[in-house]
Amino acid sequence: MEKENIAVGLDIGTTKIVAMIGKKNEYGKLEILGVGKSKSLGVARGVVNNITQTIQSIQQAIGEAENNSGYKIKDVVVGIAGQHIRSIQHTDYISRNNPEEVIGGADIQLLIDQVNKLAMLPGEEIIHVLPQEFKIDGQSEIKEPIGMYGGRLESSFHVVVGQASSIRNVGRCIQSSGIELSGLTLEPLASSDAVLSQEEKEAGVALIDIGGGTTDLAIFKDGIIRHTAVIPFGGNVISDDIKEGCSIIEKQAELLKVKFGSAWPGENKDNEIVSIPGLRGREPKEISLKNLSKIIHARVVEIVEQVFTEIKAYGHEDPRKKLIAGIVLTGGGAQLKHIKQLVEYITGMDTRIGYPNEHLAGDSDEEFSSPLYATAVGLVMNSIENNTQSAVRKDEIVAPKMPVYRAPAFETNELREEEQVEVTKKYEKKEESTGDKIKRSFFDRYVDKIKDFLDNAE
């Protein structure tokens, strides 16, 4: 019986951590087998700032996903975001020894490896090297160079850079949670896989993912990623403003925002008032919904204007770079009432809310087609592309017929079981084809680099 390609994505956000297990069904759609969600403690603005709390939150989400699905998770693809992320445009080339030979995957890999050796600022590391258009012997605008002839292969690249320490902290949390890290993906790229269609990417589109701690931007044109940015504001800042402006506690501010909040103050009449219970026997507070909307409006305008500055920096006003498909909003913040209208008003661009349901199997739980889960769905899709066997059925876990190292008494049986799965897996591993090796070698090397660092760290 052929092994199922079970994929696992882990979205480490500022407000929530989501572990999602899925596989492709016979129609090529994503079937979600189990989801685990936990409150994200120890993450601020997309960056881990408390390792112990983050590990606990990850373990809680992973445990819940395993219980819901009946699968045991071995490795995950993780989304990376945070204010330390920046992107640069870079052009590089290689001269081929034999122009009479057709260009193959190895040539492109050589070019990508060359870009990976770029000197970065101290403490920074390259996360993604994304080829854009290729040039062969001066002939430009080539999207697929494989199979062509030429001596000089040149390409423009979109290079995503992040802080090495932040990336390694994420890796440390994953390993300490008892699972392996099979890959890293920039969160806006994962979200874009989940909510954008190929037509939109061709026409030109800006994806705005409004999370709890950060707002991520990814711009596509002609089917190619052109610009990425992370803005260090999100839904939490709106809640903080409500908390300060209305003198209420955080939980109440979040509830007010979700239940009664609107990004458009004109919607509420002056006499619409909501009453909030006072703390410990104090008088209840009465809050005008018009004032609430004004507070939300002011902050959302600020976030959208910052994102629009990035869109203009990409060159949206240039007719050749025009984003015909406009803007797609996703993430938890996209659920705010009237945010679509406000974004259209500020930017003058067509806007829609992005739901990941297009890629989900028809019988999926409605909850997972919410913009909240866009990144998690995108990460699972990414994991499927890597052909990883990221989880096994709990009933398939067999103890290997060989001596097994016994963990010290204070560790649980669950950990021993995990070690046994790992041993079995090593013996089952099949040889990859050369094509797969080329496709994944850079990625594997990058993940191995992080693993080595973590293993050698004290």
C-alpha positions in Angstrom: 0.0 0.0 0.0 1.4 3.4 -1.0 2.1 5.8 1.9 -0.2 8.8 2.2 1.4 12.2 1.7 0.3 13.7 5.1 1.3 17.3 5.4 1.5 19.5 8.6 1.7 23.3 8.8 2.4 25.3 12.0 1.4 28.9 12.0 3.1 30.6 15.0 1.2 33.9 15.2 1.1 36.7 17.8 -2.4 35.8 19.0 -2.8 32.1 18.2 -0.7 29.1 17.2 -2.4 26.8 14.7 -1.2 23.2 13.9 -3.1 21.9 10.8 -2.8 18.3 9.4 -4.0 17.7 5.9 -3.7 15.7 2.7 -4.7 16.1 -1.0 -7.9 14.2 -1.9 -8.5 12.6 -5.3 -9.7 15.9 -6.8 -6.5 17.7 -5.8 -8.2 19.6 -3.0 -6.9 19.9 0.5 -8.7 17.6 3.0 -8.1 18.8 6.6 -7.6 15.8 8.9 -7.2 17.7 12.2 -6.6 21.2 13.6 -5.2 22.3 17.0 -5.3 25.8 18.2 -3.8 27.4 21.3 -3.4 31.0 22.6 0.0 32.2 21.6 2.0 33.1 24.7 5.6 34.2 24.3 5.3 35.7 20.8 5.1 39.5 20.2 4.7 41.0 16.7 5.6 37.8 15.1 8.8 37.3 17.0 9.4 34.7 19.8 10.3 36.6 23.1 9.7 33.8 25.6 10.9 30.3 24.5 9.3 28.4 27.4 5.8 29.8 26.9 6.1 29.4 23.1 7.1 25.7 23.5 4.1 25.1 25.8 1.7 26.8 23.3 3.1 24.8 20.4 2.8 21.5 22.3 -0.8 22.3 23.2 -1.7 23.0 19.5 0.2 19.9 18.3 -1.4 17.7 20.9 -4.9 18.9 20.0 -4.3 18.4 16.3 -3.0 14.8 17.0 -6.1 14.0 19.1 -8.5 15.4 16.5 -6.9 13.5 13.6 -5.6 10.3 15.1 -2.2 11.0 13.5 1.2 11.4 15.2 3.1 14.5 14.0 6.8 14.1 13.1 7.7 17.3 11.3 6.2 20.6 10.3 6.5 23.5 7.8 6.6 26.7 9.8 5.5 30.2 8.8 8.0 33.0 9.6 7.0 36.7 9.9 7.9 39.6 12.2 9.1 43.1 11.9 12.7 41.9 11.2 11.8 40.6 7.7 12.8 42.7 4.7 13.2 42.0 1.0 15.6 43.1 -1.6 15.8 42.9 -5.4 19.1 41.4 -6.8 20.3 40.5 -10.2 23.0 37.8 -10.8 24.3 35.6 -13.6 26.4 32.6 -14.4 28.5 31.8 -17.5 28.0 28.3 -18.7 31.0 26.2 -19.8 29.1 24.6 -22.7 26.5 26.8 -24.4 25.6 23.9 -26.8 24.1 22.0 -23.8 20.5 22.7 -22.9 19.9 24.6 -19.6 18.8 22.3 -16.8 17.7 22.5 -13.2 21.3 22.2 -12.1 22.2 25.5 -13.8 19.3 27.3 -12.0 20.3 25.7 -8.7 23.9 27.0 -9.3 22.6 30.5 -9.8 20.4 30.3 -6.7 23.3 29.0 -4.6 25.4 32.0 -5.8 22.7 34.4 -4.6 22.6 32.6 -1.3 26.3 33.5 -0.7 25.4 37.3 -0.9 26.8 39.2 2.0 24.1 40.4 4.4 24.1 42.8 7.3 25.5 41.3 10.5 23.0 39.0 12.2 20.9 38.6 9.0 20.2 35.5 7.1 18.6 34.8 3.7 15.2 33.0 4.0 14.0 32.8 0.4 15.7 33.3 -3.0 12.8 33.6 -5.5 13.9 33.8 -9.2 11.8 36.3 -11.2 12.5 36.7 -14.9 15.5 35.1 -16.6 17.7 36.5 -19.3 19.6 34.2 -21.7 22.4 35.8 -23.8 20.7 39.2 -23.5 17.2 37.8 -24.5 15.0 39.0 -21.6 11.6 38.2 -20.1 12.1 34.4 -20.1 9.9 32.7 -17.4 11.1 29.1 -17.9 14.7 28.8 -19.1 14.9 25.0 -18.8 15.4 23.3 -22.1 16.8 26.4 -23.8 20.4 27.0 -25.1 22.7 29.8 -24.0 26.1 30.7 -22.5 25.1 33.4 -20.1 22.1 32.8 -17.8 21.0 35.8 -15.8 18.0 36.3 -13.5 16.5 39.0 -11.2 15.8 37.7 -7.7 13.4 38.6 -4.9 15.5 37.9 -1.8 13.7 37.7 1.6 16.0 38.4 4.5 15.4 37.9 8.3 17.2 38.1 11.6 19.2 34.9 12.1 18.6 34.8 15.9 14.8 35.1 15.4 14.7 32.2 12.9 16.9 30.1 15.2 14.6 30.8 18.2 11.7 29.5 16.2 13.7 26.4 15.3 14.7 25.9 18.9 11.0 26.0 20.0 10.0 23.4 17.4 12.8 21.0 18.3 12.1 21.4 22.0 8.4 20.6 21.3 9.6 17.1 20.2 9.1 17.6 16.5 11.3 18.3 13.5 11.4 21.4 11.3 11.0 20.4 7.7 10.8 23.8 6.2 10.4 27.6 6.6 8.0 29.7 4.6 7.4 33.5 4.7 3.9 33.8 6.0 2.6 36.2 3.3 3.7 33.7 0.7 1.8 30.9 2.5 -1.3 33.1 2.7 -1.1 34.0 -0.9 -1.0 30.3 -1.9 -4.2 29.8 0.0 -6.3 32.8 -1.1 -5.1 34.1 -4.5 -5.9 32.6 -7.9 -3.3 32.3 -10.6 -5.3 34.9 -12.7 -5.0 37.5 -9.9 -1.3 36.9 -9.6 -1.0 37.4 -13.4 -3.1 40.5 -13.5 -1.3 42.1 -10.5 -2.6 41.9 -6.9 -1.5 43.0 -3.4 -2.3 40.6 -0.6 -2.7 42.2 2.8 -2.7 39.7 5.7 -3.8 41.6 8.9 -2.7 39.4 11.8 -2.7 40.1 15.5 0.9 41.5 15.8 1.9 42.3 12.2 0.3 43.1 8.8 2.0 41.2 6.0 2.1 42.4 2.4 2.9 40.3 -0.8 2.6 41.9 -4.2 2.4 39.7 -7.4 2.5 40.8 -11.0 2.7 38.6 -14.2 2.5 35.6 -11.9 5.7 36.5 -10.1 6.3 37.7 -6.5 7.5 41.4 -6.8 7.5 42.8 -3.3 7.1 41.6 0.3 6.9 43.7 3.5 6.0 43.2 7.2 4.4 46.1 9.0 4.7 45.8 12.8 1.0 46.7 13.5 -2.0 44.5 13.6 -5.3 43.8 15.3 -3.7 43.8 18.8 -2.9 47.5 18.5 -6.5 48.3 17.7 -7.6 46.4 20.9 -4.9 48.3 22.9 -6.4 51.6 21.6 -9.9 50.5 22.6 -8.6 49.5 26.0 -6.9 52.9 26.6 -9.6 55.0 25.0 -12.5 53.3 26.9 -10.6 52.5 30.1 -11.6 48.8 30.1 -9.6 45.6 30.4 -8.0 43.8 27.4 -10.5 40.9 27.2 -13.4 43.3 27.1 -11.7 45.5 24.4 -11.1 42.4 22.2 -14.7 41.3 22.6 -16.0 44.8 21.8 -13.9 45.0 18.7 -15.1 41.6 17.4 -18.8 42.0 18.3 -19.5 45.7 17.7 -16.4 47.1 16.0 -16.6 48.8 12.7 -13.9 50.5 10.6 -16.5 53.1 9.4 -17.7 55.6 12.1 -20.6 56.9 9.9 -22.4 53.6 10.3 -23.3 54.0 14.0 -26.0 56.3 15.3 -25.2 58.6 18.3 -27.6 56.9 20.6 -26.2 53.3 20.1 -24.6 52.4 23.4 -23.2 49.2 24.8 -22.9 48.5 28.5 -19.8 46.7 29.9 -19.8 45.1 33.4 -17.6 47.0 35.9 -14.7 45.3 37.7 -15.3 43.7 41.1 -18.6 45.4 42.0 -17.9 48.7 40.3 -20.6 50.4 38.2 -21.0 49.1 34.6 -19.4 51.3 31.9 -21.5 52.7 29.0 -19.6 53.0 25.7 -20.9 54.7 22.6 -20.5 52.6 19.5 -19.8 55.7 17.5 -16.8 56.5 19.7 -15.7 52.8 19.5 -15.8 53.0 15.7 -13.8 56.3 15.7 -11.0 54.7 17.8 -10.9 51.6 15.4 -11.1 53.8 12.3 -8.1 56.0 13.3 -5.8 53.0 13.8 -7.0 51.0 10.7 -6.4 54.1 8.6 -2.9 54.3 9.9 -2.2 50.6 9.1 -3.7 50.8 5.6 -1.8 54.0 4.8 1.5 52.3 5.8 0.6 49.3 3.6 -0.3 51.7 0.7 3.1 53.4 1.1 4.7 50.0 0.5 2.4 49.4 -2.6 3.5 52.8 -4.0 7.2 52.0 -3.2 6.8 48.9 -5.4 5.7 51.3 -8.2 2.0 50.7 -8.5 1.5 54.1 -10.2 3.7 53.0 -13.2 1.2 51.8 -15.9 3.3 48.7 -16.5 3.3 47.7 -12.8 -0.4 48.5 -12.3 -2.2 46.0 -10.0 -5.3 45.3 -12.0 -6.8 42.8 -9.5 -6.4 45.3 -6.7 -6.2 44.2 -3.1 -7.1 41.0 -1.3 -7.5 41.2 2.5 -7.0 38.2 4.7 -6.0 37.2 8.3 -8.1 37.8 11.4 -8.2 41.6 10.9 -10.0 41.1 7.6 -13.1 40.1 9.5 -13.6 43.7 10.9 -16.8 45.2 9.7 -16.6 47.6 6.7 -12.8 47.2 6.4 -13.2 46.4 2.7 -14.9 49.7 2.1 -12.3 51.7 4.1 -9.4 50.1 2.2 -11.1 50.9 -1.2 -11.7 54.5 0.0 -8.1 55.1 1.1 -6.3 53.3 -1.8 -8.8 53.7 -4.7 -8.2 50.0 -5.5 -10.7 47.2 -5.9 -10.7 45.1 -2.8 -12.1 41.7 -1.7 -11.8 39.5 1.4 -9.7 36.4 0.8 -11.0 33.1 2.0 -8.9 29.9 1.7 -12.0 27.8 0.8 -11.2 27.5 -2.9 -8.4 25.0 -2.1 -10.3 23.1 0.6 -12.3 19.9 0.0 -16.1 20.4 -0.3 -16.9 18.7 3.0 -14.4 20.8 5.1 -15.6 22.4 8.3 -16.9 25.9 7.5 -14.7 27.3 10.3 -11.5 26.6 8.4 -12.5 28.6 5.4 -12.3 31.8 7.6 -9.5 34.3 6.7 -8.1 33.5 10.2 -6.8 30.1 8.8 -5.4 31.4 5.5 -1.7 31.1 6.6 -2.2 27.6 8.2 -3.9 26.3 5.0 -1.1 27.8 2.9 1.6 26.2 5.0 -0.1 22.7 4.7 -0.2 23.2 0.9 3.5 24.1 1.0 4.2 21.0 3.0 2.3 18.9 0.4 4.5 20.3 -2.4 7.6 19.2 -0.5 6.2 15.6 -0.6 6.9 15.2 3.1 5.5 12.4 5.2 4.9 14.6 8.2 2.6 12.5 10.2 1.7 8.8 10.6 -1.5 7.1 11.9 -1.2 6.3 15.5 -2.3 2.8 14.8 0.5 2.4 12.3 3.2 3.1 14.9 5.1 -0.1 15.4 8.0 -0.7 17.8 11.1 -1.6 15.8 12.5 -5.1 16.4 15.9 -3.8 17.6 17.3 -2.5 20.8 15.8 0.9 21.6 17.5 3.5 23.8 15.4 3.8 27.0 14.7 7.4 28.0 15.4 8.4 31.6 12.6 7.6 34.1 11.2 11.1 34.3 10.3 11.2 30.6 7.0 10.0 29.4 6.2 7.0 27.3 5.1 9.3 24.6 8.6 10.5 24.0 9.9 6.9 23.8 7.2 6.2 21.2 8.4 9.2 19.2 12.0 7.9 19.2 10.8 4.6 18.0 8.9 6.1 15.1 12.0 8.1 14.2 14.1 4.9 14.1 11.6 3.0 12.0 11.4 6.0 9.6 15.2 6.0 9.0 15.0 2.4 7.7 12.0 3.2 5.5 13.5 6.2 3.7 13.5 5.7 -0.1 16.1 7.2 -2.5 15.0 10.5 -4.1 15.1 11.0 -7.8 17.7 13.5 -9.2 15.0 16.0 -10.1 13.7 16.0 -6.5 17.2 16.4 -5.2 17.8 19.6 -7.3 14.4 21.0 -6.4 14.8 20.5 -2.7 18.6 20.6 -2.2 18.8 24.3 -1.4 15.8 24.0 0.9 17.2 21.0 2.7 20.6 22.5 3.1 19.0 25.6 4.7 16.9 23.6 7.1 19.9 21.4 7.9 22.0 24.5 8.6 19.4 25.5 11.3 19.3 22.0 12.7 23.1 21.8 12.9 23.2 25.1 14.7 20.5 24.0 17.2 22.3 20.7 17.8 25.6 22.4 18.4 24.1 25.1 20.6 24.6 24.6 24.3 
